[in-house]
């Protein structure tokens, strides 16, 4: 399968503090890649480097190479806004735009990309909401605020908003940590379906979740990528004792 993201020798800093130490890995199409590790190990920073969100924070720096379908994410003349349109992102806390309807929450990315055709917008909104299993629940309430939805529905709405613009990859930072178990299970099942369309990278503290839904897993520790392998091998026969210690609960 094709590599959607190729990361090589990636370093990142917040001011003088180095938080990533030469990360190298690849993310393949039609796969879910999980990133696990204790708090403060660089997982979220790594994710935000993939779509240049890291540099939104003042006094940050990134070096190394990130290729998105063979094209550089960093480099002279590369517009980070265009990169972020190609790389969808969903955050830990559901973030519907509060002053917008359910419809407009999904349509906003399309409009920002220049789509003005109402028929096209409506078709894409419906398709996106169906793809996250939300259409039947909201089709009669599209003009209502997205804030009226439950937490699980709000997170699925945010995923619909991300996939509406047909990204090349979808990044998710702890997308189920604020949800109840039933809502989290719905999102997990959704991600299994979405990976048929988009490569997915998910940061999670929940190792059971990583084991359930991912194809590949990377274990981060203190800014280092300790081990990156198939999820089955990493969880059943890790090559590094630090990985084994973490997944068996000896630390973290």
C-alpha angles and dihedrals in degrees: 000000000000122000109240094182125027116186121187131178094342117182126177136186140192101207106306093342113101110213104171123046114201101310117195124181143120132230117211130211118263092020136107113225116197124203114203136174142113123299114287096022095119101262098129092039089054091051093049091050090061093067099025095252089129092072092057086079111081120252097019130135138194129192131178132053133300118179122194108200088334096312122110117253092195127043144085114321096008110138109220091204090061090048091053090052089057094045116058119208134196121188136216096259117050107254112193111169100258098213094050134082123242088258094050092046089062096037099049096086091049091050092049087053089056103263110147101157106114093205092052092046093051092048093050093046091052093045092048094048090048090050090060095042093247104109099088090048097051109021092105093045104047093128093056124095117273086227089072091069126093119260093261092047091048091054091049088049089054090051090049089052090052096048095043091082091052099241123198092231136010122221121198125188110201091320096176103037093099094045134091116250095261093051091045090053090052091053091048091052089047091054091053088058096041093055087069086067106027138024109250131208116188128186110207140166088199106093092185088057092050090049092049102049112018132089096196130025133197121199114210125195127176092339095312128111098230098181138358120185145121109311092240093054096042092053098040104032112013116188095215125061091218089059090050091048091052099046092045091052099249089132140358 
